[in-house]
Amino acid sequence: MNVLALTILISSCLAGIFIVCFAAEVRRARRTSPERDSLLPLDLETPPASALPIKTSLKSNRP
């Protein structure tokens, strides 16, 4: 009997999580649309300093 109660409890928790996530997604979908999202820039961040190319000189300092 304890297994049945535990199964029902876990199922209820998972169903509740699904309902909350679904409601949040529906609420977010009202504020935006796929057409608008497709027009947004894909990358708003600047690359980190380590990803910037390093300028090197091919000239030697020797006379």
Protein Blocks (a to p, Z undefined) as FASTA:
>chain_A
ZZmmmmmmmmmmmmmmmmmmmmmmmmmmmmpcfklmmmpcfblcdcdfklpccdddfbdf
bZZ
